[in-house]
Amino acid sequence: MPGLTTLLFDVDGTLAETEEVHRQAFNKAFAQAGLDWQWSPDRYRELLAVTGGKERIRHFIERHVPDFEPPMNLDEYIAGLHAAKTDIYTRMVETGQVPLRPGVRRLLEEARRAGLRLGIATTTTPANVTALLRSSLAPDAMDWFDVIAAGGVVPAKKPAPDIYIHAMQLMGVSPDECLAFEDSENGVRSAKAAGLRTLVTVSDYTRGQDFSDADLVVDQLGEPGAPARVLAGDLDGYDYISVDALRRRFDG
C-alpha cells in the first residue's frame, strides 16, 4: 500500500467557517430580488442537508413556498438568484470577513514543505473558492493546489462520491494514498463512497451530525499550544493535526 501522498480538502466549514456568511448572502440576494424569504440559522442548518446552493433554493421553494410563481422559467430564476448570492458572498469574503479555521494555514504550509500534494474537492462554486483562498490564505493560494475540483463539474454533488473521484482522476492518485478533510455528514458519505479515509473538523453548522463513518473527528486542526480536541478516533498522542501526526495515523 502506498504511503500518504495527497490531502484533499472540502472548503465550506472545513477551511473556514463560511456557512454563516453564505446564509447572510442568500438573505441579501432574496431581499435584492424583492423576496420576503429570510433563512434563520436554524432554517439554514436544516437546508444544509441539501448540497449545492441552487439545489438548496429549489428545495426551499418546493418545501416552504410551494405556491411561489417565478417571473420566468424556474431553473433560470433560481440560477439568477444563485448568481446574485455568489456575487454578494465573494464581495463579503474579499473584505476579509472570513478567516481560516485554526491550524489550516499551518497544516497547508507544512504539507507543502513535506512534499504532500494538495487538492480541493467541493460542491461550492469556483468563484467562492477563489475568493476565499486569495483573501484568507495568500494571493497565490490557487497555485498551492494541484487540482481545484469545484461546483458543477460532476453530475452528482455530495453525498455522491463524484467530486472526489474526479479530483483523484485529475491528480492521478488512488484512494489509499489520500486523506479527505471534511466537516459534514454529507461530506463524509461522499469521501467514504470514493474509498477515502476521512478526517472531520466539526464546524459551527455541523455539530450533532453523524460522523460515525469518519476515521478521525476533531473539533479543529489545532495549533502548538492550542490543542485539537479528539471527538472520535485516536490522534496517537499528538496534540494537534500536523504532517507527522497524519503520517503516524494514516501512512500505509
HELIX and SHEET records of a PDB file:
HELIX    1   1 GLU A   19  GLN A   32  1                                  14    
HELIX    2   2 PRO A   41  LEU A   47  1                                   7    
HELIX    3   3 GLY A   53  HIS A   64  1                                  12    
HELIX    4   4 LEU A   74  GLU A   94  1                                  21    
HELIX    5   5 VAL A  104  ARG A  113  1                                  10    
HELIX    6   6 PRO A  126  LEU A  132  1                                   7    
HELIX    7   7 LEU A  133  LEU A  137  3                                   5    
HELIX    8   8 ALA A  141  TRP A  144  5                                   4    
HELIX    9   9 ASP A  162  MET A  171  1                                  10    
HELIX   10  10 PRO A  175  GLU A  177  5                                   3    
HELIX   11  11 GLU A  185  ALA A  193  1                                   9    
HELIX   12  12 VAL A  243  PHE A  250  1                                   8    
SHEET    1   A 7 VAL A 147  ALA A 149  0                                        
SHEET    2   A 7 ARG A 117  ALA A 121  1                                        
SHEET    3   A 7 THR A   6  PHE A   9  1                                        
SHEET    4   A 7 CYS A 178  GLU A 182  1                                        
SHEET    5   A 7 ARG A 197  THR A 201  1                                        
SHEET    6   A 7 LEU A 216  VAL A 218  1                                        
SHEET    7   A 7 VAL A 230  ALA A 232 -1                                        
END                                                                             
